[in-house]
Amino acid sequence: MTAIENQHLDLTTIDFAAVTNCGDLPQPMMPPIKQALYKAKPEDFVVNERLEVDFTDAGEHLWLHIEKSGINTAYLAKLLSEWADIPLRDVGYSGLKDRQALTTQWFSLRLPKKQKPDSDFAPVDIKEHETVKIIAEHWHNKKLNRGTHNANQFVITLRDIEFAKDQTLGDKSSVEQHLQTISTTGVPNYFGPQRFGFGGNNIREALNLFAKPLKITSSAKKKNKRKSAVREQNSMELSAARSLIFNQILAARVQDGSWNTGLNGDVFNLNGSGSIFASEHMDETLQARLASGDIHPTAVMWGAGNNKVAGEAAELENTVVQQDALLAALATGLEQHEVKAQRRALRLPVEDLSWQWSDEQDEEQTLVLSFTLTTGSFATSVLASVVEHLQLGSA
């Protein structure tokens, strides 16, 4: 599909909510729970940032470990900058944490005079259901940068559980066997619905962005600056476009069974790292490493320079995109904006998985799941492997 054809893609014919509905993505096993409610209240979705730092107890950066609920990370950073009377750029944090949850994460404040604010941090312009509390603090010689933490630990409560029919082992036993299995095999590493915005609106905005003509100047230097600025200003739209393509490639590989076994020409990710390597042919050594969880197959985060993948794996990726007009339009737009291709693991390991049943009411089945995921992954991917229809609460 050419750039001109992309611009004539009729947005009025696209159901953006449907094409970004992560609940419709295929799973390698039938979820043992038909329906459940999550995020009924903030404490039903707990996220604890895992960050290992040897604090120097010296330097100009005050690191704060903060528990919050009902407030998103960016807004809390703004409140902290106002409290400390410092520019927002001098407030650091590693990752964005869900607003509709009870979360803990670190922030850093650059205070050149190493003087804390005179008053305690107690913002008055937050709503009744919003809470924030500093639970620890340390001085350090470095700012907290994005992507510093390596994992998040989740404690998630599922309520109003309706079990799937025809369970061979009984309701709870089937769920527990399923959980035991995914603790070993992992789950498909889908991007979650929050990546696509309400009703899939981030994809709509990505298409609007790609429909605008790119201006060309005679100065390569100015051109490069413009490209960089576009990527920074429209990172949400570009990320959503890449994520939708990735999800559909992963869906195809779940359906053909190669998401965790590999294809000829695959690019593999070394577990727990950003390292990747390519292989033209599958062999017994690769199969053994895949089975042990040492490596994972990857798919492209679409962009220019997708030249590491080959063979069957490359053919599958290209076919998925070329056979879908929406995906083809997104792929072309990403290439025109010179977004660089990257790779992402198809399989998501679920670490330290444990569970507990709680019968809070006579007719209510409640399941509490605890697990740890690497950064950049989504807890909803784990939940989707367990629950066929996830119902979002009002937390």
C-alpha positions, 0 to 999 in steps of 0.5 A: 500500500502506497502513502497516497493510498494510506491517506485515503483510508476511510476512518469512518469505516473503522471501529477503533474500539473493536480493532484494539479490543485486547480481549479478542486476542487469541490465547494458547489455552482456553481461560478457566474463568469465563468472567471476573471483575477487576479494579473494583477498588484501588486496593484490588490492583496493587503495583509495587515498583522493583528498583535496586539502588545503593543510595549514597546518602549524599548528593543533591537528589532527594529520592522519595518512595511514594504510595499513591492511588487515584493519581497518575504519575505525571500529575504527581511529578507536577505536584512534587515540583510545585512543593519543592519549587523546582522545574518539572524537568528536575523531577525524575521517575522511572515509569508510569504507574496506573492511576486506577490502582494502589501503587508505590514508586520512586521519584527524585527531586534535584535540590542543589542546596540540599535543602528540603522544603520547609513544609511536609508534602501534603497537596491540597488540590487533590480529590477525596478519592486521591491519596499520596504518602511518602513512605521513605526518602534518601539522598543520592548523587544521581537523578532517577531516569526513565526505565531504571527499574527492572520489574513491577510486582502486582497483587490483583484481586478478581471478584464476582468470578464465573467459572468456565463450563465443562471444567474437567478437574472442578472449578478451582482445581482447573484454575489452579492447574492453569496458573501452575502451567502459565508459571512455567510456560509464560503468557503471550506478551500482548500490549494492554488496552491502555496503550491504545487510549479510550476506544482505540483513539490513539490509533485514530490519532496515529492515522491522522498524523500519518495523513499529514504530508511530511515537509522536506527541506534542503537542510539535512540538519533541519530535517533531522531536527524536525523528525526528532521533534515529531517523534517526541511530540507524537510518541503516544500515537507512534507507540500505539501504531507499533503496538497494534501491529505487534499484537496482530503478529503475536496473535497470528503466532499464537494461532499457529503455535509458534509464539513460544517454539520459534520459526526459521529465521526468527530473532530471539531475545535472551531472557531478562535482557535486551540482547537479541540474536538471529538464527536462520534455522531452528535446531535442537539447541534452540528448541531446548533453550526455548523450552527452558525459558532461556530465550524467547522468540520476538516480533517486530516493533514496526519501523524502518530497518527491519532487517534482522528477521528472515525466512518463515518469521519474516514472511509471517510478519510481512503477510500479517501487515500486507493483508490488513489495510489498517496495519499496512497504513500504520506500517507505512506511516511509521516508516515515513516518520523514520521510526527505527524497527526494534524487537520485542519478546513474544513470550512473557514470563510470569515470575513468583506467581502465587494465588489465594482464594477468599470467600468474602460473601456466600455467593462471591468467589474472590481470587487474589493473584500475586506475580512479578513482570519485567518492565514494559509488560502488562498485567492485563496480559496475565489476566487475559490468559486466565479470564475470558471476559475481564470486567473493569470496575470503577476504581 
